[in-house]
Amino acid sequence: MTKAEMLIEYTTQDIVSWIMEEQHLGMEEALAQFYSSKTFEKLADLETGLYLDAPLSVYCLYRDEQVAGKFVQNEI
């Protein structure tokens, strides 16, 4: 497993845990929700570099996507 793959896996674990806690979901449903999101698609795409961001930052992108109904990444 590459370093990038490990970072993606660890970030995914954290985010799924937060989804489970916040939405009171089981692991399978939380995994399905996150894996089907545009945020996960961007996280898994090494060219975006999103896997290098802090898990909480990626989770905030996920939550923003859920509220807006689309992936939103504000420019800094």
mmCIF file as gemmi writes it, N, C-alpha and C atoms, coordinates in Angstrom:
data_model
loop_
_atom_site.group_PDB
_atom_site.id
_atom_site.type_symbol
_atom_site.label_atom_id
_atom_site.label_alt_id
_atom_site.label_comp_id
_atom_site.label_asym_id
_atom_site.label_entity_id
_atom_site.label_seq_id
_atom_site.pdbx_PDB_ins_code
_atom_site.Cartn_x
_atom_site.Cartn_y
_atom_site.Cartn_z
_atom_site.occupancy
_atom_site.B_iso_or_equiv
_atom_site.pdbx_formal_charge
_atom_site.auth_seq_id
_atom_site.auth_asym_id
_atom_site.pdbx_PDB_model_num
ATOM 1 N N . MET Axp A 1 ? 0.846 -1.175 0 1 0 ? 1 A 1
ATOM 2 C CA . MET Axp A 1 ? 0 0 0 1 0 ? 1 A 1
ATOM 3 C C . MET Axp A 1 ? 0.891 1.238 0 1 0 ? 1 A 1
ATOM 4 N N . THR Axp A 2 ? 0.575 2.178 -0.877 1 0 ? 2 A 1
ATOM 5 C CA . THR Axp A 2 ? 1.376 3.402 -0.956 1 0 ? 2 A 1
ATOM 6 C C . THR Axp A 2 ? 1.002 4.358 0.179 1 0 ? 2 A 1
ATOM 7 N N . LYS Axp A 3 ? 1.83 5.364 0.373 1 0 ? 3 A 1
ATOM 8 C CA . LYS Axp A 3 ? 1.553 6.36 1.398 1 0 ? 3 A 1
ATOM 9 C C . LYS Axp A 3 ? 0.236 7.087 1.099 1 0 ? 3 A 1
ATOM 10 N N . ALA Axp A 4 ? 0.01 7.415 -0.164 1 0 ? 4 A 1
ATOM 11 C CA . ALA Axp A 4 ? -1.232 8.092 -0.559 1 0 ? 4 A 1
ATOM 12 C C . ALA Axp A 4 ? -2.443 7.214 -0.248 1 0 ? 4 A 1
ATOM 13 N N . GLU Axp A 5 ? -2.363 5.934 -0.573 1 0 ? 5 A 1
ATOM 14 C CA . GLU Axp A 5 ? -3.471 5.017 -0.298 1 0 ? 5 A 1
ATOM 15 C C . GLU Axp A 5 ? -3.734 4.916 1.199 1 0 ? 5 A 1
ATOM 16 N N . MET Axp A 6 ? -2.674 4.912 1.995 1 0 ? 6 A 1
ATOM 17 C CA . MET Axp A 6 ? -2.835 4.862 3.45 1 0 ? 6 A 1
ATOM 18 C C . MET Axp A 6 ? -3.528 6.124 3.956 1 0 ? 6 A 1
ATOM 19 N N . LEU Axp A 7 ? -3.111 7.288 3.449 1 0 ? 7 A 1
ATOM 20 C CA . LEU Axp A 7 ? -3.731 8.54 3.873 1 0 ? 7 A 1
ATOM 21 C C . LEU Axp A 7 ? -5.215 8.577 3.499 1 0 ? 7 A 1
ATOM 22 N N . ILE Axp A 8 ? -5.547 8.094 2.307 1 0 ? 8 A 1
ATOM 23 C CA . ILE Axp A 8 ? -6.947 8.029 1.882 1 0 ? 8 A 1
ATOM 24 C C . ILE Axp A 8 ? -7.734 7.112 2.802 1 0 ? 8 A 1
ATOM 25 N N . GLU Axp A 9 ? -7.165 5.972 3.128 1 0 ? 9 A 1
ATOM 26 C CA . GLU Axp A 9 ? -7.836 5.007 4.005 1 0 ? 9 A 1
ATOM 27 C C . GLU Axp A 9 ? -8.057 5.586 5.401 1 0 ? 9 A 1
ATOM 28 N N . TYR Axp A 10 ? -7.032 6.213 5.968 1 0 ? 10 A 1
ATOM 29 C CA . TYR Axp A 10 ? -7.166 6.787 7.311 1 0 ? 10 A 1
ATOM 30 C C . TYR Axp A 10 ? -8.182 7.928 7.322 1 0 ? 10 A 1
ATOM 31 N N . THR Axp A 11 ? -8.158 8.763 6.308 1 0 ? 11 A 1
ATOM 32 C CA . THR Axp A 11 ? -9.118 9.86 6.212 1 0 ? 11 A 1
ATOM 33 C C . THR Axp A 11 ? -10.532 9.309 6.087 1 0 ? 11 A 1
ATOM 34 N N . THR Axp A 12 ? -10.697 8.294 5.257 1 0 ? 12 A 1
ATOM 35 C CA . THR Axp A 12 ? -12.008 7.669 5.076 1 0 ? 12 A 1
ATOM 36 C C . THR Axp A 12 ? -12.512 7.085 6.396 1 0 ? 12 A 1
ATOM 37 N N . GLN Axp A 13 ? -11.645 6.421 7.138 1 0 ? 13 A 1
ATOM 38 C CA . GLN Axp A 13 ? -12.046 5.846 8.422 1 0 ? 13 A 1
ATOM 39 C C . GLN Axp A 13 ? -12.555 6.924 9.372 1 0 ? 13 A 1
ATOM 40 N N . ASP Axp A 14 ? -11.828 8.034 9.446 1 0 ? 14 A 1
ATOM 41 C CA . ASP Axp A 14 ? -12.25 9.127 10.325 1 0 ? 14 A 1
ATOM 42 C C . ASP Axp A 14 ? -13.6 9.69 9.892 1 0 ? 14 A 1
ATOM 43 N N . ILE Axp A 15 ? -13.734 9.954 8.6 1 0 ? 15 A 1
ATOM 44 C CA . ILE Axp A 15 ? -14.963 10.565 8.093 1 0 ? 15 A 1
ATOM 45 C C . ILE Axp A 15 ? -16.158 9.638 8.299 1 0 ? 15 A 1
ATOM 46 N N . VAL Axp A 16 ? -16 8.369 8.021 1 0 ? 16 A 1
ATOM 47 C CA . VAL Axp A 16 ? -17.097 7.42 8.214 1 0 ? 16 A 1
ATOM 48 C C . VAL Axp A 16 ? -17.486 7.361 9.689 1 0 ? 16 A 1
ATOM 49 N N . SER Axp A 17 ? -16.522 7.413 10.562 1 0 ? 17 A 1
ATOM 50 C CA . SER Axp A 17 ? -16.797 7.429 11.998 1 0 ? 17 A 1
ATOM 51 C C . SER Axp A 17 ? -17.62 8.664 12.373 1 0 ? 17 A 1
ATOM 52 N N . TRP Axp A 18 ? -17.258 9.811 11.835 1 0 ? 18 A 1
ATOM 53 C CA . TRP Axp A 18 ? -17.991 11.051 12.124 1 0 ? 18 A 1
ATOM 54 C C . TRP Axp A 18 ? -19.402 11.004 11.541 1 0 ? 18 A 1
ATOM 55 N N . ILE Axp A 19 ? -19.543 10.449 10.342 1 0 ? 19 A 1
ATOM 56 C CA . ILE Axp A 19 ? -20.873 10.313 9.73 1 0 ? 19 A 1
ATOM 57 C C . ILE Axp A 19 ? -21.749 9.418 10.615 1 0 ? 19 A 1
ATOM 58 N N . MET Axp A 20 ? -21.183 8.309 11.067 1 0 ? 20 A 1
ATOM 59 C CA . MET Axp A 20 ? -21.926 7.388 11.926 1 0 ? 20 A 1
ATOM 60 C C . MET Axp A 20 ? -22.401 8.096 13.192 1 0 ? 20 A 1
ATOM 61 N N . GLU Axp A 21 ? -21.498 8.853 13.797 1 0 ? 21 A 1
ATOM 62 C CA . GLU Axp A 21 ? -21.813 9.533 15.048 1 0 ? 21 A 1
ATOM 63 C C . GLU Axp A 21 ? -22.83 10.648 14.839 1 0 ? 21 A 1
ATOM 64 N N . GLU Axp A 22 ? -22.606 11.471 13.826 1 0 ? 22 A 1
ATOM 65 C CA . GLU Axp A 22 ? -23.466 12.634 13.611 1 0 ? 22 A 1
ATOM 66 C C . GLU Axp A 22 ? -24.859 12.252 13.114 1 0 ? 22 A 1
ATOM 67 N N . GLN Axp A 23 ? -24.926 11.247 12.245 1 0 ? 23 A 1
ATOM 68 C CA . GLN Axp A 23 ? -26.206 10.884 11.639 1 0 ? 23 A 1
ATOM 69 C C . GLN Axp A 23 ? -26.831 9.628 12.25 1 0 ? 23 A 1
ATOM 70 N N . HIS Axp A 24 ? -26.164 9.059 13.245 1 0 ? 24 A 1
ATOM 71 C CA . HIS Axp A 24 ? -26.658 7.854 13.916 1 0 ? 24 A 1
ATOM 72 C C . HIS Axp A 24 ? -26.91 6.725 12.911 1 0 ? 24 A 1
ATOM 73 N N . LEU Axp A 25 ? -25.894 6.461 12.083 1 0 ? 25 A 1
ATOM 74 C CA . LEU Axp A 25 ? -25.979 5.42 11.063 1 0 ? 25 A 1
ATOM 75 C C . LEU Axp A 25 ? -25.071 4.264 11.412 1 0 ? 25 A 1
ATOM 76 N N . GLY Axp A 26 ? -25.366 3.112 10.834 1 0 ? 26 A 1
ATOM 77 C CA . GLY Axp A 26 ? -24.474 1.974 10.939 1 0 ? 26 A 1
ATOM 78 C C . GLY Axp A 26 ? -23.3 2.164 9.983 1 0 ? 26 A 1
ATOM 79 N N . MET Axp A 27 ? -22.29 1.345 10.158 1 0 ? 27 A 1
ATOM 80 C CA . MET Axp A 27 ? -21.08 1.477 9.358 1 0 ? 27 A 1
ATOM 81 C C . MET Axp A 27 ? -21.346 1.304 7.864 1 0 ? 27 A 1
ATOM 82 N N . GLU Axp A 28 ? -22.128 0.292 7.504 1 0 ? 28 A 1
ATOM 83 C CA . GLU Axp A 28 ? -22.376 0.032 6.079 1 0 ? 28 A 1
ATOM 84 C C . GLU Axp A 28 ? -23.046 1.22 5.4 1 0 ? 28 A 1
ATOM 85 N N . GLU Axp A 29 ? -24.033 1.796 6.055 1 0 ? 29 A 1
ATOM 86 C CA . GLU Axp A 29 ? -24.738 2.929 5.458 1 0 ? 29 A 1
ATOM 87 C C . GLU Axp A 29 ? -23.84 4.161 5.385 1 0 ? 29 A 1
ATOM 88 N N . ALA Axp A 30 ? -23.058 4.392 6.422 1 0 ? 30 A 1
ATOM 89 C CA . ALA Axp A 30 ? -22.131 5.531 6.416 1 0 ? 30 A 1
ATOM 90 C C . ALA Axp A 30 ? -21.079 5.364 5.325 1 0 ? 30 A 1
ATOM 91 N N . LEU Axp A 31 ? -20.558 4.144 5.182 1 0 ? 31 A 1
ATOM 92 C CA . LEU Axp A 31 ? -19.597 3.871 4.111 1 0 ? 31 A 1
ATOM 93 C C . LEU Axp A 31 ? -20.224 4.11 2.744 1 0 ? 31 A 1
ATOM 94 N N . ALA Axp A 32 ? -21.444 3.619 2.56 1 0 ? 32 A 1
ATOM 95 C CA . ALA Axp A 32 ? -22.126 3.785 1.279 1 0 ? 32 A 1
ATOM 96 C C . ALA Axp A 32 ? -22.334 5.257 0.96 1 0 ? 32 A 1
ATOM 97 N N . GLN Axp A 33 ? -22.725 6.031 1.95 1 0 ? 33 A 1
ATOM 98 C CA . GLN Axp A 33 ? -22.939 7.465 1.738 1 0 ? 33 A 1
ATOM 99 C C . GLN Axp A 33 ? -21.642 8.155 1.329 1 0 ? 33 A 1
ATOM 100 N N . PHE Axp A 34 ? -20.577 7.874 2.065 1 0 ? 34 A 1
ATOM 101 C CA . PHE Axp A 34 ? -19.322 8.56 1.759 1 0 ? 34 A 1
ATOM 102 C C . PHE Axp A 34 ? -18.739 8.088 0.436 1 0 ? 34 A 1
ATOM 103 N N . TYR Axp A 35 ? -18.748 6.788 0.183 1 0 ? 35 A 1
ATOM 104 C CA . TYR Axp A 35 ? -18.187 6.268 -1.07 1 0 ? 35 A 1
ATOM 105 C C . TYR Axp A 35 ? -18.948 6.768 -2.295 1 0 ? 35 A 1
ATOM 106 N N . SER Axp A 36 ? -20.223 7.098 -2.137 1 0 ? 36 A 1
ATOM 107 C CA . SER Axp A 36 ? -21.002 7.575 -3.284 1 0 ? 36 A 1
ATOM 108 C C . SER Axp A 36 ? -20.921 9.097 -3.446 1 0 ? 36 A 1
ATOM 109 N N . SER Axp A 37 ? -20.158 9.769 -2.592 1 0 ? 37 A 1
ATOM 110 C CA . SER Axp A 37 ? -20.078 11.224 -2.652 1 0 ? 37 A 1
ATOM 111 C C . SER Axp A 37 ? -19.008 11.696 -3.633 1 0 ? 37 A 1
ATOM 112 N N . LYS Axp A 38 ? -19.192 12.905 -4.108 1 0 ? 38 A 1
ATOM 113 C CA . LYS Axp A 38 ? -18.193 13.554 -4.961 1 0 ? 38 A 1
ATOM 114 C C . LYS Axp A 38 ? -16.928 13.833 -4.14 1 0 ? 38 A 1
ATOM 115 N N . THR Axp A 39 ? -17.099 14.078 -2.847 1 0 ? 39 A 1
ATOM 116 C CA . THR Axp A 39 ? -15.953 14.32 -1.971 1 0 ? 39 A 1
ATOM 117 C C . THR Axp A 39 ? -15.026 13.113 -1.97 1 0 ? 39 A 1
ATOM 118 N N . PHE Axp A 40 ? -15.588 11.909 -1.851 1 0 ? 40 A 1
ATOM 119 C CA . PHE Axp A 40 ? -14.731 10.715 -1.877 1 0 ? 40 A 1
ATOM 120 C C . PHE Axp A 40 ? -14.072 10.566 -3.243 1 0 ? 40 A 1
ATOM 121 N N . GLU Axp A 41 ? -14.804 10.861 -4.295 1 0 ? 41 A 1
ATOM 122 C CA . GLU Axp A 41 ? -14.228 10.78 -5.643 1 0 ? 41 A 1
ATOM 123 C C . GLU Axp A 41 ? -13.002 11.69 -5.745 1 0 ? 41 A 1
ATOM 124 N N . LYS Axp A 42 ? -13.122 12.903 -5.214 1 0 ? 42 A 1
ATOM 125 C CA . LYS Axp A 42 ? -11.998 13.852 -5.239 1 0 ? 42 A 1
ATOM 126 C C . LYS Axp A 42 ? -10.865 13.379 -4.32 1 0 ? 42 A 1
ATOM 127 N N . LEU Axp A 43 ? -11.224 12.822 -3.16 1 0 ? 43 A 1
ATOM 128 C CA . LEU Axp A 43 ? -10.227 12.312 -2.219 1 0 ? 43 A 1
ATOM 129 C C . LEU Axp A 43 ? -9.412 11.19 -2.85 1 0 ? 43 A 1
ATOM 130 N N . ALA Axp A 44 ? -10.061 10.31 -3.563 1 0 ? 44 A 1
ATOM 131 C CA . ALA Axp A 44 ? -9.406 9.149 -4.164 1 0 ? 44 A 1
ATOM 132 C C . ALA Axp A 44 ? -8.607 9.503 -5.422 1 0 ? 44 A 1
ATOM 133 N N . ASP Axp A 45 ? -8.852 10.673 -5.992 1 0 ? 45 A 1
ATOM 134 C CA . ASP Axp A 45 ? -8.125 11.121 -7.181 1 0 ? 45 A 1
ATOM 135 C C . ASP Axp A 45 ? -6.824 11.78 -6.723 1 0 ? 45 A 1
ATOM 136 N N . LEU Axp A 46 ? -5.719 11.089 -6.9 1 0 ? 46 A 1
ATOM 137 C CA . LEU Axp A 46 ? -4.44 11.584 -6.405 1 0 ? 46 A 1
ATOM 138 C C . LEU Axp A 46 ? -4.051 12.928 -7.015 1 0 ? 46 A 1
ATOM 139 N N . GLU Axp A 47 ? -4.543 13.217 -8.195 1 0 ? 47 A 1
ATOM 140 C CA . GLU Axp A 47 ? -4.193 14.475 -8.851 1 0 ? 47 A 1
ATOM 141 C C . GLU Axp A 47 ? -4.759 15.698 -8.132 1 0 ? 47 A 1
ATOM 142 N N . THR Axp A 48 ? -5.832 15.525 -7.373 1 0 ? 48 A 1
ATOM 143 C CA . THR Axp A 48 ? -6.417 16.664 -6.654 1 0 ? 48 A 1
ATOM 144 C C . THR Axp A 48 ? -5.571 17.043 -5.439 1 0 ? 48 A 1
ATOM 145 N N . GLY Axp A 49 ? -4.842 16.085 -4.881 1 0 ? 49 A 1
ATOM 146 C CA . GLY Axp A 49 ? -4.046 16.341 -3.68 1 0 ? 49 A 1
ATOM 147 C C . GLY Axp A 49 ? -4.892 16.437 -2.419 1 0 ? 49 A 1
ATOM 148 N N . LEU Axp A 50 ? -6.198 16.193 -2.53 1 0 ? 50 A 1
ATOM 149 C CA . LEU Axp A 50 ? -7.085 16.309 -1.375 1 0 ? 50 A 1
ATOM 150 C C . LEU Axp A 50 ? -6.704 15.328 -0.263 1 0 ? 50 A 1
ATOM 151 N N . TYR Axp A 51 ? -6.111 14.209 -0.634 1 0 ? 51 A 1
ATOM 152 C CA . TYR Axp A 51 ? -5.711 13.217 0.375 1 0 ? 51 A 1
ATOM 153 C C . TYR Axp A 51 ? -4.662 13.765 1.34 1 0 ? 51 A 1
ATOM 154 N N . LEU Axp A 52 ? -4.024 14.88 0.982 1 0 ? 52 A 1
ATOM 155 C CA . LEU Axp A 52 ? -3.018 15.492 1.848 1 0 ? 52 A 1
ATOM 156 C C . LEU Axp A 52 ? -3.627 16.427 2.885 1 0 ? 52 A 1
ATOM 157 N N . ASP Axp A 53 ? -4.901 16.785 2.704 1 0 ? 53 A 1
ATOM 158 C CA . ASP Axp A 53 ? -5.584 17.668 3.656 1 0 ? 53 A 1
ATOM 159 C C . ASP Axp A 53 ? -5.927 16.908 4.928 1 0 ? 53 A 1
ATOM 160 N N . ALA Axp A 54 ? -6.146 17.656 5.988 1 0 ? 54 A 1
ATOM 161 C CA . ALA Axp A 54 ? -6.549 17.062 7.262 1 0 ? 54 A 1
ATOM 162 C C . ALA Axp A 54 ? -7.92 16.407 7.111 1 0 ? 54 A 1
ATOM 163 N N . PRO Axp A 55 ? -8.134 15.259 7.756 1 0 ? 55 A 1
ATOM 164 C CA . PRO Axp A 55 ? -9.426 14.581 7.663 1 0 ? 55 A 1
ATOM 165 C C . PRO Axp A 55 ? -10.615 15.481 8.012 1 0 ? 55 A 1
ATOM 166 N N . LEU Axp A 56 ? -10.468 16.341 9.007 1 0 ? 56 A 1
ATOM 167 C CA . LEU Axp A 56 ? -11.576 17.218 9.385 1 0 ? 56 A 1
ATOM 168 C C . LEU Axp A 56 ? -11.896 18.199 8.258 1 0 ? 56 A 1
ATOM 169 N N . SER Axp A 57 ? -10.899 18.666 7.562 1 0 ? 57 A 1
ATOM 170 C CA . SER Axp A 57 ? -11.108 19.556 6.42 1 0 ? 57 A 1
ATOM 171 C C . SER Axp A 57 ? -11.89 18.849 5.314 1 0 ? 57 A 1
ATOM 172 N N . VAL Axp A 58 ? -11.535 17.606 5.044 1 0 ? 58 A 1
ATOM 173 C CA . VAL Axp A 58 ? -12.235 16.818 4.019 1 0 ? 58 A 1
ATOM 174 C C . VAL Axp A 58 ? -13.668 16.536 4.479 1 0 ? 58 A 1
ATOM 175 N N . TYR Axp A 59 ? -13.845 16.276 5.765 1 0 ? 59 A 1
ATOM 176 C CA . TYR Axp A 59 ? -15.19 16.045 6.3 1 0 ? 59 A 1
ATOM 177 C C . TYR Axp A 59 ? -16.066 17.286 6.126 1 0 ? 59 A 1
ATOM 178 N N . CYS Axp A 60 ? -15.489 18.451 6.337 1 0 ? 60 A 1
ATOM 179 C CA . CYS Axp A 60 ? -16.244 19.691 6.143 1 0 ? 60 A 1
ATOM 180 C C . CYS Axp A 60 ? -16.674 19.838 4.684 1 0 ? 60 A 1
ATOM 181 N N . LEU Axp A 61 ? -15.814 19.447 3.752 1 0 ? 61 A 1
ATOM 182 C CA . LEU Axp A 61 ? -16.188 19.455 2.334 1 0 ? 61 A 1
ATOM 183 C C . LEU Axp A 61 ? -17.354 18.494 2.089 1 0 ? 61 A 1
ATOM 184 N N . TYR Axp A 62 ? -17.286 17.322 2.72 1 0 ? 62 A 1
ATOM 185 C CA . TYR Axp A 62 ? -18.368 16.335 2.589 1 0 ? 62 A 1
ATOM 186 C C . TYR Axp A 62 ? -19.684 16.91 3.109 1 0 ? 62 A 1
ATOM 187 N N . ARG Axp A 63 ? -19.64 17.513 4.287 1 0 ? 63 A 1
ATOM 188 C CA . ARG Axp A 63 ? -20.857 18.091 4.87 1 0 ? 63 A 1
ATOM 189 C C . ARG Axp A 63 ? -21.402 19.212 3.998 1 0 ? 63 A 1
ATOM 190 N N . ASP Axp A 64 ? -20.522 20.056 3.472 1 0 ? 64 A 1
ATOM 191 C CA . ASP Axp A 64 ? -20.955 21.121 2.563 1 0 ? 64 A 1
ATOM 192 C C . ASP Axp A 64 ? -21.613 20.533 1.319 1 0 ? 64 A 1
ATOM 193 N N . GLU Axp A 65 ? -21.05 19.431 0.821 1 0 ? 65 A 1
ATOM 194 C CA . GLU Axp A 65 ? -21.641 18.757 -0.342 1 0 ? 65 A 1
ATOM 195 C C . GLU Axp A 65 ? -23.04 18.252 -0.013 1 0 ? 65 A 1
ATOM 196 N N . GLN Axp A 66 ? -23.232 17.703 1.155 1 0 ? 66 A 1
ATOM 197 C CA . GLN Axp A 66 ? -24.537 17.18 1.544 1 0 ? 66 A 1
ATOM 198 C C . GLN Axp A 66 ? -25.565 18.302 1.653 1 0 ? 66 A 1
ATOM 199 N N . VAL Axp A 67 ? -25.159 19.446 2.169 1 0 ? 67 A 1
ATOM 200 C CA . VAL Axp A 67 ? -26.076 20.578 2.329 1 0 ? 67 A 1
ATOM 201 C C . VAL Axp A 67 ? -26.405 21.199 0.965 1 0 ? 67 A 1
ATOM 202 N N . ALA Axp A 68 ? -25.373 21.393 0.129 1 0 ? 68 A 1
ATOM 203 C CA . ALA Axp A 68 ? -25.549 22.087 -1.15 1 0 ? 68 A 1
ATOM 204 C C . ALA Axp A 68 ? -26.091 21.16 -2.243 1 0 ? 68 A 1
ATOM 205 N N . GLY Axp A 69 ? -25.933 19.866 -2.047 1 0 ? 69 A 1
ATOM 206 C CA . GLY Axp A 69 ? -26.363 18.921 -3.072 1 0 ? 69 A 1
ATOM 207 C C . GLY Axp A 69 ? -25.35 18.763 -4.197 1 0 ? 69 A 1
ATOM 208 N N . LYS Axp A 70 ? -24.181 19.37 -4.015 1 0 ? 70 A 1
ATOM 209 C CA . LYS Axp A 70 ? -23.105 19.259 -4.999 1 0 ? 70 A 1
ATOM 210 C C . LYS Axp A 70 ? -21.792 19.553 -4.3 1 0 ? 70 A 1
ATOM 211 N N . PHE Axp A 71 ? -20.702 19.141 -4.909 1 0 ? 71 A 1
ATOM 212 C CA . PHE Axp A 71 ? -19.379 19.369 -4.345 1 0 ? 71 A 1
ATOM 213 C C . PHE Axp A 71 ? -19.053 20.854 -4.445 1 0 ? 71 A 1
ATOM 214 N N . VAL Axp A 72 ? -18.68 21.443 -3.308 1 0 ? 72 A 1
ATOM 215 C CA . VAL Axp A 72 ? -18.339 22.86 -3.259 1 0 ? 72 A 1
ATOM 216 C C . VAL Axp A 72 ? -16.995 22.987 -2.576 1 0 ? 72 A 1
ATOM 217 N N . GLN Axp A 73 ? -16.049 23.607 -3.269 1 0 ? 73 A 1
ATOM 218 C CA . GLN Axp A 73 ? -14.746 23.852 -2.649 1 0 ? 73 A 1
ATOM 219 C C . GLN Axp A 73 ? -14.433 25.319 -2.851 1 0 ? 73 A 1
ATOM 220 N N . ASN Axp A 74 ? -14.486 26.057 -1.769 1 0 ? 74 A 1
ATOM 221 C CA . ASN Axp A 74 ? -14.216 27.492 -1.837 1 0 ? 74 A 1
ATOM 222 C C . ASN Axp A 74 ? -12.743 27.753 -2.036 1 0 ? 74 A 1
ATOM 223 N N . GLU Axp A 75 ? -12.448 28.757 -2.803 1 0 ? 75 A 1
ATOM 224 C CA . GLU Axp A 75 ? -11.06 29.167 -3.024 1 0 ? 75 A 1
ATOM 225 C C . GLU Axp A 75 ? -10.577 29.926 -1.804 1 0 ? 75 A 1
ATOM 226 N N . ILE Axp A 76 ? -9.318 29.768 -1.498 1 0 ? 76 A 1
ATOM 227 C CA . ILE Axp A 76 ? -8.729 30.478 -0.348 1 0 ? 76 A 1
ATOM 228 C C . ILE Axp A 76 ? -7.872 31.599 -0.879 1 0 ? 76 A 1
